[in-house]
Each structure stands twice: as structure tokens, then as C-alpha cells.
Amino acid sequence: MRMNTTMKALGGTQTRPSVTLSGENGNAFAIMGACRREARHAEWSDDQIEETIQEMQSGDYDHILQVAQELFDVS
């Protein structure tokens, strides 16, 4: 995974929002939606949120999960 500005900015300067992915049943759009919602609640900037979603969309389903696990406290 490439290091982008969102990941750099979140590397200690902001808290990692908690996101619950159980029950999403492998739906990539539901996972990205849950991450977007929690990032908004954590007051991430619009740019950080969009960059995160773009990074999630740059790979396959496993990549979505990897990004989520790197940037969020996943349960």
C-alpha cells in the first residue's frame, strides 16, 4: 500500500475512529460508507476522507480491508 497524505497526517496527529464492520457481509460499498461516516464523526477533513476512499477503491476487496485496518480501529 502506498503511503498517502491521509496516512501520514493520521500517523499520530489524529485519533483513529472506531468502525464496526461485522454484519457488513462482505459488501465493499457498505464498508467504505461506514468508514466515511466514522471519519466524518472524527472530524477528518473532506480531503482526508476522499483520499481514504480513493485509496480503498484503488485495489481489490482485501485492499479495502487493509486500508480500513490501518486507518480505523476495526471491530
Protein Blocks (a to p, Z undefined) as FASTA:
>chain_A
ZZdfklmmmnopaccddddfehklopaklmmmmmmmmmmmnopafklmmmmmmmmmmmcf
klmmmmmmmmpccZZ
